[in-house]
Amino acid sequence: MLIRRSVADQEGIAYFACGGLPATTPEELVRVAGARWATEDLFELGDCGLDEYEVRS
């Protein structure tokens, strides 16, 4: 379990259920969890190109 508190909003707390290997360091868990936000921002901006992708029907 990884718990994240926002620096700007001390009341804002996010919880992550982590499924990594037992040898995974806390630093690596934080890095991977933080990468989620960058990916989510790209989806919101529409810069991923997935909105124009069409799979064969």
C-alpha positions in Angstrom: 0.0 0.0 0.0 1.4 3.4 -1.0 -0.2 6.5 0.5 0.4 9.9 -1.1 -0.3 13.3 0.4 -0.4 16.5 -1.7 2.0 19.2 -0.7 -0.4 21.9 -1.9 -3.5 20.3 -0.3 -2.7 18.7 3.1 -6.2 17.2 3.2 -5.8 15.5 -0.2 -4.7 11.9 0.3 -4.4 9.2 -2.4 -4.0 5.5 -1.8 -2.4 3.0 -4.2 -2.6 -0.8 -4.0 0.8 -1.9 -5.2 1.5 -5.3 -6.8 5.2 -5.2 -7.3 7.8 -7.8 -6.4 8.8 -7.9 -2.7 12.3 -6.5 -3.5 10.7 -3.3 -5.1 12.1 -0.3 -3.3 9.8 2.5 -1.9 11.5 4.9 -4.3 10.6 2.8 -7.3 6.9 2.5 -6.1 6.8 6.3 -5.8 8.3 6.8 -9.3 5.8 4.4 -11.0 2.8 5.9 -9.1 3.9 9.4 -10.2 4.2 8.4 -13.8 0.5 7.7 -13.8 -0.3 11.4 -13.5 1.8 12.3 -16.6 0.0 9.6 -18.6 -3.4 10.8 -17.4 -2.6 14.4 -18.3 -1.7 13.3 -21.9 -5.0 11.5 -22.2 -6.9 14.7 -21.1 -5.0 16.8 -23.6 -5.7 14.4 -26.4 -2.0 14.2 -27.3 -1.8 10.4 -27.3 -3.5 10.1 -30.7 -5.8 7.4 -29.4 -8.9 9.5 -30.1 -8.2 9.3 -33.9 -7.2 5.6 -33.9 -9.7 3.2 -35.4 -9.4 -0.5 -35.1 -10.5 -2.8 -37.9 -14.2 -3.5 -37.7 
